[in-house]
Amino acid sequence: MLPRPRGLRCSLPIRRNSHSEGVHARCLDWSTRMGLIPDATALKKINKIQVDDIAARTYPTASQEYLQLLADMLTWFFVSDDQYDERKLGASPQKLGKIFSNFVRILETGNARLAISPLGRALLDIRDRLAHHTSADWMSQFTDNMALYFRGCLQESQNRQSMVTPEFDEYCQIRRASVGTYPCFDLFEPAMTHSCTRALVREPALGALRDLATDVVAWINDIVSFQKESSFSDPHNMISVLMHDCGISQDEASAKTVEFINAQLDSFVDVAGKTRLTLGPSGGEYIDGLENWIRGVYDWSFTSERYSSDYIELSQQATHLLVEEDL
């Protein structure tokens, strides 16, 4: 458990799914079947994430079956993210570009012959299960947002290869993509009780709220993941960027990051209040979904062991590779 920084606040309502019992055990079973837990170190790492907790907090209205699917998807994100951040592979954009293209093709086609790695097979399994809950239009939107996530990860890889710390404005744009929130936001739509049309999702006000929510989630993550990323000399963190750009100390950069988070959250609350008045019940429920993600990440981040010193030590010991490098 990490201490919450002084001054960081969140007044959004706490919501939690009542179907979380057994989710963790089933995630472990699924991860084992998919080949995501090849050794004892990988098992210890997955156990420390507490994915059942973040899934229950961020998707409080999902059915029991759908919540399990969502927890498995979040597990995929965490495991995948570590493959890029903690391995030499993360500084090889040529290899990552091919891997990401393969993942996008899996999502576009559902072709089992493309699923040639543990992460590829797991992604195909998730895609097949999502198809039972969603439409072709939704899947296209989700695939586009996954492609955005992969582009963000690829930009980070290019910077690692060049040993470049991005400037503030560039970092903010890269981080909006690489944090992976946009496909995660897509995933609450099938759990909504009101109709969620493509026209609603494309409302400019909701687009602005997605961006604000993404910034808050990303920068909270930057606070808790700073030690982990520093241990791998990864510059893609708001605190690192501010220290580099402004020539300030870690404590000063951390305090400035808290200020940025609070300011973006205030903007989110202001825009959300106005938007609820114009978009009706469906728009209100969509905004609830974004609120759940902010509040869920805010609470989970400081209780999960994913950012603990023990997790960092396990990450430094880990050698398992869950992607196919030679595509």
Secondary structure, 3 states (H helix, E strand, C coil): CCCCCCCCCCCCCCCCCCCCCCHHHHHHHHHHHHCCCCCHHHHHHHHHHCHHHHHHHHCCCCCHHHHHHHHHHHHHHHHHHHHHHCCHHHHCHHHHHHHHHHHHHHHHHCCHHHCCCHHHHHHHHHHHHHCCCCCHHHHHHHHHHHHHHHHHHHHHHHHHHHCCCCCHHHHHHHHHHHCCHHHHHHCCHHHCCCCCCHHHHCCHHHHHHHHHHHHHHHHHHHHHHHHHHHHCCCCCCHHHHHHHHHCCCHHHHHHHHHHHHHHHHHHHHHHHHHHHHHHHHHHHHHHHHHHHHHHHHHHHHCCCHHHCHHHHHHHHHCCCCCCCCCC
